[in-house]
Amino acid sequence: MQNNCVDELELYVIKRDGRKVPFNKAKIAVAIKKGFDSIREGEMLKYTSADANDALTKTLQILNEEQGKQKFKIEEIQDAIETALRSLGYEDVYLSYKEYRVPTEAKIDLQQNAVNKFIPFNGDTNTTNT
């Protein structure tokens, strides 16, 4: 059995609008770091970059467990982040991340629905009016 890690594979992310883009570990790292940075004890951050790196490593391990999978939906990556945070005991970061995620998804869905409502696409790429 092959033991490839996500860094060694050609992976893609399926965006909410259906576009396929190359997998970018840095974007996952930024999302996780923002979650950790949202948790403070007084004026100080509660967690270090090492904590965020542990969560990133765990997230990538979870994605890697999907043997043979080369395309991930945004939601699948977000679910993997949440699973990693909870499994490592970062419940407060998990709750903060989830609290940010839900309204963001709703806002994106609302924007996409508005675009679809006003700019119907029937598959015809001809832009001339007949």
N, C-alpha and C positions, 0 to 999 in steps of 0.2 A: 504494500500500500504506500502510495506517495504521501509525503508529509510536507507539502508546499505551504508556505505562509503567504498571507495576502500581499506582501511586498514583492514576492517572486512571480505572481500570476498577473495576467492581463485581465483586470477586473473593470467592471463598469457599474455606474449608478444610473438607475432609471428615475429621472426627475418626475415631479408631479404632473408636469405637462407632457410627459411621454418621451422627452428627449433622453438619449443615451449619452452619458459623458464619462470620461475616464475616472476611475476610482482615485480619490485624493485623500490620503491618510491625514494630511495637514488640516483639512477642513474638519475632520472628525476630532482631531486634537484640539482645535480652537473651540469647538462646541463643548467638549468636555471641560476644557479649562475655564470657559465662561461659567459653567455650572459650579465649578469649585470656587471660582472667584466671587460668586454671589453669596457665599456663606462666610459670615464674619463673626468674630467674637469681639464686640466693642468696635474699635477702630482697626483691629488687626484681622487679616485673613485667617480663617480657621485651619486651612489646609495648605500644603506646600505643592510645588510643581511635581514633586515625587509622587504625591497622592494622585494627581491628575495623570501622570505617566503610567501608574499602576492600572488605573481605570482604562486608559487607552490600550494598554497591552491586553487586558482582559477582554475588552471589546473586540479587538482583532482576533483573539483566540476564539471567541464565540462565532465570529464571521467565518473563520477558518474551518470550524467544525462542519460547515455546510460543504462537504466534499463535492468537488466538481462544479460548484455553483460559480458562475462568472458574472452574473448580473444581480444587483441588489436594489430593491426599491428604497427610497429615502426612509420610509416608515420601518423597513426591516433593520436598517442601520440604527435608527433611533431606538427601536426596541432592544437591539443588542447593547446599546449604551446604557439603557435603563436596567437591563439584566445584569450588566457588569457592575454598575453602581450598587445595586442591591446585594449582589453576591459578595461584594467586598465590604459591605457594612456601611456604606456612605448613604444612609437613608435620607439625611437632610439634603444632600446634593441631588439625590434621585427626585425628591419632592420638588425641589427648586427647578430642576431640569424639566420635569413633567409639567409643572405650572407654566413654564415658558413655552413648552412645546405645543400644548393644546390651543391656546389663543393664536399662536403663529400659524398652525395648520388651518384653523378656521378662517383666518385673514387671507391666507393664500387661496383657499378654496373659494372664498367670496370673490376675490379678485379674478380668479380664473372663470368663475360662473358669469361675472359681469362681462368679461371679454367675450366669452362664448355667446352670450345673449345678444350683444350688439354687433359682433362680427362672426356671423355663422360661417362655418367652413364645411363645405360639402365634398371636399376632395378635389374640386376644380381649381387648378392653378392659373387658369386664364383670367387675367384681370380686366379685360375689356368688357364693357357692357354691350349686350346685344339686344 
